Structures are given as C-alpha cells and as structure tokens.
C-alpha cells in the first residue's frame, strides 16, 4: 500500500517485483493515479506465495472502509514511514 503522506491518499496494488514497481511509480510511469496524487511512499506490504491469494487480498482491501486500511497501516507503521529502505536491507 502506498500513500502520499500520513492519513492522505492511498493506493493499493500487487506486484511480483516490488522494487521495480516502486521505481516505476516514483519515476511517474507506474500509474496515472499515483502520478496525479503523488502516492509514492510505501507504508504497508504483505508478501504472498500464491499470486491468486495476492490478487484476492488486493481486491478485498480495496473494498474496505478507510478506517480499516488506516488501522492496518498503523498497527505496524504508526508514523507512516516509507518502508522502501527496509527492502534494500
């Protein structure tokens, strides 16, 4: 899940290569929505071993109320820090 900043616009998506996808979003080629709203901060992620489960989880989360998504982020990332650096470790 990406966010523009704390408690602002969020984007939910799935990918098989998160580093590549983040780079695309940050370069402005990931999606029009992300480019338009500046949604480039990685604030939540879930690894899945099965692409079908990942797709279903994405669809389910997109239907959630805003408060549920915020709660999910803040459970492990209360300050909405960019988790991109954690990927590079």
Secondary structure, 3 states (H helix, E strand, C coil): CEECCCCCCEECCCCCCHHHHHHHHHHCCCCHHHHHHCCCEECCCCCCCCHHHHHHHHHHHHHCCHHHHHHHHHHHCCCCCCCHHHHCC
